[in-house]
Amino acid sequence: MKIRFDKLGVVIAAIAAYAAFLAPFATFRANRIVPGQARSILEALPATAGPLLMAIVIVAALMALFRTPLMLRLAASVVALAALALLVGVAGTFLTPAGNTLARVSPASGFWVLIFAFTLLLADVLTRLNLSPWARVAVLVAAAVAIGLLLVSGAWNDLSILKEYANRADSFWAEGSKHVTLALGSLLAAVVVGLPLGILCHRVERLRAGVLNVLNIIQTIPSIALFGLLIAPLGWIATHVPGAAALGIRGIGTAPAFVALFLYSLLPVVANTVVGLAGVPRAANDAARGMGMTDRQRLFGVEFPLAFPVILTGIRIVLVQNIGLATIAALIGGGGFGVFVFQGVGQTAMDLVLLGAVPTVALAFAAAIILDAVIEMTATKRRVETA
């Protein structure tokens, strides 16, 4: 009998083998800033838990390596991820000396590589299962609930990232609110401006090239450079325009970050609006004209609904982009999760960096999954309506 390997599974198994046998699973530090001491899986966990996790990793890697049934691959990935999530908390408790509040235990490269490997396996299985949009959202909700239960249970309380959170709980939620406000507020402003501008560019061909070229140029400016370029003009406005400072407009802070994110957001919204409207079938427009519909009625009753999935794709790009770029806003006093990232970099405290980076990645990932599901449902609905 010929043994058949899964091509992606070979990569996943190799990654898992490296992470389990060669890379450190956890890092112990006497305090938050001193160099850490690497611990392997067997060193970081109690006598029974270490071999158990190794066995789970090996079995899951073998499931990925061979062409096994999808449900077995799904079960293997879920069990492996659950075991890693539970046992990294056990490692924190096991490695922290009793009564020591200064010691820090953090997941090391091996843990993160194993999470990547089995998340890749899970994503591959879910893709092959061809889940419906609602099912994908349900998987996201289930994962969020599971992580929430782990956080509430205190299973991760001895990990250094949770200790950093405990010391900054109030500021964490305040900066998180700023981060979300920046990302969503700039997106909303870009939609309000970009949709009419995109419609105008679609209608007036001579205007289209000029507007898109200008927005392309803005998109190529590095984010830090654009934030810096906005400091002087916004500072001048705050000083010389009555009432501007009272509205929060100033050279540093939220205002330049908001304006920069707004400018970055315009190109995807405008370009996707133009592309979406240009992709409306001529037959649909001809039928609408034959029914006596005015240009305005055709735009909102025929063209815009058919173009909406493409426009929504642009909005998805903007939201994920803005969630990431809002991190840089902390450099100019704009707040957000970037505050913890740059504080951690300045203090060489990687757990503080993770306190800002992990929720940023989680927000972007969740936004992408939810909007992908909405786009697919919208596109399916339009195909059914036009069939």
C-alpha positions as CSV (number, residue, x, y, z in Angstrom):
1,M,0.0,0.0,0.0
2,K,1.4,3.3,-1.1
3,I,1.7,6.0,1.7
4,R,0.4,9.3,0.6
5,F,1.6,12.6,2.2
6,D,-0.3,15.9,2.2
7,K,1.8,18.6,0.7
8,L,0.8,21.3,3.2
9,G,0.9,18.6,6.0
10,V,4.6,18.0,5.3
11,V,5.3,21.7,6.0
12,I,3.1,21.7,9.1
13,A,4.7,18.5,10.5
14,A,8.2,19.9,9.9
15,I,7.3,23.2,11.6
16,A,5.7,21.3,14.6
17,A,8.7,19.0,14.9
18,Y,11.1,21.9,15.0
19,A,9.0,23.8,17.6
20,A,8.4,20.8,19.8
21,F,12.0,19.3,19.8
22,L,14.3,22.2,19.1
23,A,12.7,25.5,20.1
24,P,12.0,26.7,23.7
25,F,8.4,26.4,24.9
26,A,8.6,29.1,27.6
27,T,11.0,31.7,29.0
28,F,11.7,32.3,32.7
29,R,13.0,35.7,33.8
30,A,13.8,36.8,37.3
31,N,12.1,40.2,36.5
32,R,10.5,41.8,33.5
33,I,13.6,43.3,31.9
34,V,16.5,40.8,32.5
35,P,17.4,38.2,29.8
36,G,15.4,35.1,30.0
37,Q,16.2,31.4,30.5
38,A,14.7,29.1,27.8
39,R,12.8,26.1,28.8
40,S,11.8,23.2,26.6
41,I,8.4,21.5,26.8
42,L,9.6,18.9,29.2
43,E,11.4,21.4,31.3
44,A,8.6,24.0,31.4
45,L,5.8,21.5,32.5
46,P,5.2,19.1,35.3
47,A,6.3,15.4,34.9
48,T,3.0,14.2,33.4
49,A,1.9,17.3,31.5
50,G,5.2,17.6,29.4
51,P,5.1,14.1,27.9
52,L,1.3,14.5,27.3
53,L,1.7,17.7,25.3
54,M,4.6,16.0,23.3
55,A,2.3,13.1,22.5
56,I,-0.5,15.4,21.4
57,V,1.8,17.4,19.2
58,I,3.3,14.3,17.6
59,V,-0.1,12.7,16.9
60,A,-1.5,16.0,15.5
61,A,1.6,16.4,13.3
62,L,1.2,12.9,11.9
63,M,-2.5,13.6,11.2
64,A,-1.4,16.6,9.2
65,L,1.5,14.7,7.5
66,F,-0.7,11.9,6.0
67,R,-3.8,12.3,3.9
68,T,-6.2,11.6,6.8
69,P,-10.0,12.3,6.7
70,L,-10.9,16.0,7.2
71,M,-12.8,15.4,10.5
72,L,-9.7,13.7,12.0
73,R,-7.5,16.6,10.9
74,L,-10.1,19.0,12.4
75,A,-10.1,17.2,15.7
76,A,-6.3,17.0,15.8
77,S,-5.9,20.7,15.2
78,V,-8.5,21.7,17.8
79,V,-7.1,19.3,20.5
80,A,-3.6,20.5,19.8
81,L,-4.5,24.2,20.1
82,A,-6.6,23.6,23.2
83,A,-3.8,21.7,24.8
84,L,-1.3,24.4,24.0
85,A,-3.6,27.1,25.4
86,L,-4.2,25.2,28.6
87,L,-0.7,24.0,29.3
88,V,1.1,27.3,28.6
89,G,-0.8,28.6,31.7
90,V,0.3,25.5,33.6
91,A,3.9,26.3,32.6
92,G,3.5,29.8,34.0
93,T,2.4,28.4,37.4
94,F,5.0,25.6,37.4
95,L,8.0,27.9,36.6
96,T,7.0,30.8,38.9
97,P,8.5,30.4,42.4
98,A,5.9,30.4,45.1
99,G,5.2,33.9,46.5
100,N,7.5,35.6,43.9
101,T,5.7,38.6,42.3
102,L,8.7,39.8,40.3
103,A,9.4,36.6,38.2
104,R,8.1,36.5,34.7
105,V,7.2,33.5,32.6
106,S,6.3,34.1,29.0
107,P,5.5,31.8,26.0
108,A,8.7,31.3,23.9
109,S,9.2,30.8,20.2
110,G,8.3,27.1,20.3
111,F,4.8,27.9,21.7
112,W,4.1,30.5,19.0
113,V,5.4,28.4,16.2
114,L,3.2,25.4,17.4
115,I,0.2,27.8,17.5
116,F,1.0,28.9,14.0
117,A,1.4,25.3,12.7
118,F,-1.9,24.0,14.1
119,T,-3.8,27.2,13.3
120,L,-2.6,26.7,9.7
121,L,-3.9,23.1,9.8
122,L,-7.2,24.3,11.2
123,A,-7.5,27.0,8.6
124,D,-6.8,24.4,5.8
125,V,-9.4,22.0,7.1
126,L,-12.1,24.8,7.4
127,T,-11.3,25.9,3.9
128,R,-11.7,22.4,2.5
129,L,-14.9,22.0,4.4
130,N,-16.2,25.0,2.5
131,L,-18.1,26.4,5.5
132,S,-21.0,28.9,5.0
133,P,-20.4,32.5,6.1
134,W,-22.5,32.0,9.2
135,A,-20.5,28.9,10.1
136,R,-17.2,30.8,9.8
137,V,-18.5,33.5,12.1
138,A,-19.7,30.8,14.5
139,V,-16.2,29.3,14.6
140,L,-14.8,32.8,15.4
141,V,-17.3,33.3,18.2
142,A,-16.6,29.9,19.6
143,A,-12.8,30.6,19.6
144,A,-13.5,34.0,21.3
145,V,-15.6,32.4,23.9
146,A,-13.0,29.8,24.7
147,I,-10.3,32.4,25.1
148,G,-12.6,34.5,27.2
149,L,-13.3,31.5,29.5
150,L,-9.5,30.9,29.9
151,L,-9.0,34.5,30.8
152,V,-11.9,34.6,33.3
153,S,-10.8,31.3,34.9
154,G,-7.4,32.6,35.8
155,A,-5.6,29.8,34.0
156,W,-3.2,32.3,32.4
157,N,-2.7,34.6,35.4
158,D,0.9,33.5,36.0
159,L,1.9,34.4,32.5
160,S,3.8,37.7,32.2
161,I,1.5,39.3,29.6
162,L,-1.4,38.9,32.1
163,K,0.7,40.4,34.9
164,E,1.4,43.4,32.6
165,Y,-2.3,43.6,32.0
166,A,-3.1,43.5,35.7
167,N,-0.7,46.5,36.2
168,R,-2.4,48.5,33.4
169,A,-6.0,47.3,33.3
170,D,-7.5,50.7,33.3
171,S,-5.2,52.2,30.7
172,F,-5.5,49.0,28.6
173,W,-9.2,49.6,28.0
174,A,-8.8,53.3,27.6
175,E,-6.2,52.8,24.9
176,G,-8.2,50.1,23.4
177,S,-11.2,52.4,23.1
178,K,-9.0,55.0,21.4
179,H,-7.6,52.4,19.0
180,V,-11.1,51.3,17.9
181,T,-12.3,54.9,17.7
182,L,-9.4,55.8,15.4
183,A,-9.9,52.8,13.2
184,L,-13.6,53.0,12.9
185,G,-13.9,56.8,12.9
186,S,-11.4,57.2,10.0
187,L,-13.2,54.4,8.1
188,L,-16.5,56.1,8.5
189,A,-15.1,59.5,7.4
190,A,-13.5,57.8,4.3
191,V,-16.8,56.1,3.4
192,V,-18.7,59.3,3.7
193,V,-16.2,61.1,1.4
194,G,-15.0,58.2,-0.7
195,L,-18.4,56.9,-1.9
196,P,-19.6,60.1,-3.5
197,L,-16.1,60.7,-4.9
198,G,-16.0,57.2,-6.4
199,I,-19.4,57.7,-8.0
200,L,-18.2,61.1,-9.4
201,C,-15.0,59.5,-10.8
202,H,-17.1,56.7,-12.4
203,R,-19.4,59.3,-14.0
204,V,-16.7,61.8,-15.1
205,E,-13.9,59.8,-16.8
206,R,-11.6,62.9,-17.1
207,L,-11.6,63.3,-13.3
208,R,-11.0,59.6,-12.6
209,A,-7.3,59.3,-13.5
210,G,-6.3,62.5,-11.6
211,V,-8.1,61.6,-8.4
212,L,-6.8,58.0,-8.3
213,N,-3.3,59.1,-9.1
214,V,-3.3,61.6,-6.2
215,L,-4.7,58.9,-3.8
216,N,-2.1,56.4,-5.1
217,I,0.7,58.9,-4.2
218,I,-0.7,59.4,-0.7
219,Q,-0.8,55.6,-0.3
220,T,2.9,55.4,-1.0
221,I,3.9,57.8,1.8
222,P,5.2,55.9,4.8
223,S,2.8,56.2,7.8
224,I,5.3,57.7,10.1
225,A,6.3,60.3,7.5
226,L,2.7,61.2,6.8
227,F,2.0,61.6,10.6
228,G,5.1,63.9,10.7
229,L,4.0,65.9,7.7
230,L,0.6,66.6,9.3
231,I,2.0,68.0,12.5
232,A,2.9,71.5,11.1
233,P,-0.3,72.3,9.3
234,L,-2.6,71.0,12.0
235,G,-0.5,72.9,14.6
236,W,-0.9,76.1,12.6
237,I,-4.7,75.5,12.3
238,A,-4.9,74.9,16.1
239,T,-3.1,78.2,16.7
240,H,-4.7,80.5,14.1
241,V,-8.3,79.1,13.5
242,P,-10.7,80.1,16.3
243,G,-12.3,77.1,17.9
244,A,-10.0,74.5,16.3
245,A,-8.1,73.7,19.5
246,A,-11.4,73.4,21.4
247,L,-12.4,70.7,18.8
248,G,-9.2,68.7,19.6
249,I,-7.3,69.8,16.5
250,R,-3.6,70.1,17.3
251,G,-0.2,69.2,15.9
252,I,0.2,66.0,17.9
253,G,-2.3,63.7,19.3
254,T,-5.5,62.2,17.8
255,A,-6.0,64.8,15.1
256,P,-3.0,64.0,12.8
257,A,-3.5,60.3,13.4
258,F,-7.1,60.5,12.4
259,V,-6.4,62.6,9.3
260,A,-3.6,60.3,8.2
261,L,-5.8,57.2,8.5
262,F,-8.5,59.0,6.7
263,L,-6.2,59.8,3.8
264,Y,-4.9,56.2,3.7
265,S,-8.5,54.9,3.6
266,L,-9.6,56.9,0.6
267,L,-7.9,54.9,-2.2
268,P,-9.5,51.5,-1.4
269,V,-12.9,53.0,-1.0
270,V,-12.8,55.3,-4.1
271,A,-11.1,52.7,-6.3
272,N,-13.5,49.8,-5.3
273,T,-16.5,52.1,-5.8
274,V,-15.3,52.9,-9.4
275,V,-14.5,49.2,-10.1
276,G,-17.8,48.1,-8.7
277,L,-19.9,50.5,-10.6
278,A,-17.9,49.8,-13.8
279,G,-18.7,46.1,-13.4
280,V,-22.5,46.5,-13.4
281,P,-23.8,44.6,-16.5
282,R,-24.9,46.8,-19.3
283,A,-28.0,44.8,-19.7
284,A,-29.1,45.8,-16.2
285,N,-28.7,49.4,-17.0
286,D,-30.5,49.1,-20.3
287,A,-33.4,47.3,-18.6
288,A,-33.6,50.1,-16.0
289,R,-33.6,52.8,-18.7
290,G,-36.3,50.8,-20.6
291,M,-38.5,50.9,-17.4
292,G,-38.1,54.7,-17.4
293,M,-35.9,55.0,-14.3
294,T,-34.0,58.2,-13.9
295,D,-30.2,58.4,-13.4
296,R,-30.6,58.7,-9.7
297,Q,-33.0,55.8,-9.5
298,R,-30.7,53.6,-11.6
299,L,-27.7,54.5,-9.3
300,F,-29.4,53.6,-6.0
301,G,-31.8,51.0,-7.3
302,V,-29.6,49.0,-9.7
303,E,-26.0,50.1,-9.9
304,F,-25.2,50.6,-6.3
305,P,-26.8,47.3,-5.0
306,L,-24.9,45.3,-7.7
307,A,-21.6,47.1,-7.0
308,F,-22.0,46.8,-3.2
309,P,-20.0,43.5,-2.7
310,V,-17.0,45.1,-4.4
311,I,-17.4,48.3,-2.4
312,L,-17.6,46.3,0.8
313,T,-14.4,44.6,-0.2
314,G,-12.7,48.0,-0.2
315,I,-14.2,48.8,3.2
316,R,-12.8,45.5,4.5
317,I,-9.3,46.4,3.3
318,V,-9.6,49.8,4.9
319,L,-10.7,48.4,8.3
320,V,-8.0,45.8,8.6
321,Q,-5.4,48.3,7.4
322,N,-6.6,51.0,9.9
323,I,-6.5,48.6,12.8
324,G,-2.9,48.0,12.1
325,L,-1.9,51.5,11.2
326,A,-3.6,52.9,14.3
327,T,-0.7,51.3,16.3
328,I,1.7,53.8,14.9
329,A,-0.5,56.7,16.1
330,A,1.0,56.2,19.6
331,L,4.3,57.7,18.3
332,I,2.6,61.2,18.0
333,G,0.4,60.9,21.1
334,G,-2.6,59.5,19.3
335,G,-3.0,56.7,21.9
336,G,-4.2,53.1,21.0
337,F,-2.6,49.8,21.6
338,G,0.6,51.2,20.1
339,V,1.3,52.9,23.5
340,F,2.1,49.5,25.0
341,V,4.1,48.4,22.0
342,F,6.4,51.4,22.0
343,Q,6.6,51.4,25.8
344,G,7.7,47.8,25.7
345,V,10.3,48.5,23.0
346,G,11.7,51.4,25.0
347,Q,11.9,49.3,28.2
348,T,13.0,46.1,26.4
349,A,9.9,44.4,27.9
350,M,8.6,42.1,25.3
351,D,5.6,41.1,27.3
352,L,4.5,44.7,27.2
353,V,4.9,44.7,23.5
354,L,2.7,41.6,23.3
355,L,0.1,43.4,25.4
356,G,-0.4,45.9,22.6
357,A,0.3,43.6,19.6
358,V,-1.9,40.6,20.5
359,P,-5.2,42.5,20.7
360,T,-4.3,44.5,17.6
361,V,-3.8,41.2,15.6
362,A,-7.0,39.7,17.1
363,L,-9.1,42.7,16.2
364,A,-7.8,42.7,12.6
365,F,-8.3,39.0,12.3
366,A,-11.9,39.1,13.6
367,A,-12.7,42.1,11.4
368,A,-11.4,40.3,8.3
369,I,-13.5,37.1,9.0
370,I,-16.7,39.0,9.8
371,L,-16.5,41.3,6.8
372,D,-15.5,38.4,4.5
373,A,-18.6,36.6,5.6
374,V,-20.8,39.7,5.0
375,I,-19.2,40.2,1.5
376,E,-19.9,36.5,0.6
377,M,-23.5,36.7,1.9
378,T,-24.1,40.0,0.0
379,A,-22.6,38.6,-3.2
380,T,-24.7,35.5,-3.0
381,K,-27.9,37.5,-2.4
382,R,-27.2,39.6,-5.4
383,R,-26.5,36.6,-7.6
384,V,-29.8,35.1,-6.5
385,E,-31.7,38.3,-7.2
386,T,-30.2,38.7,-10.7
387,A,-30.7,35.1,-11.7
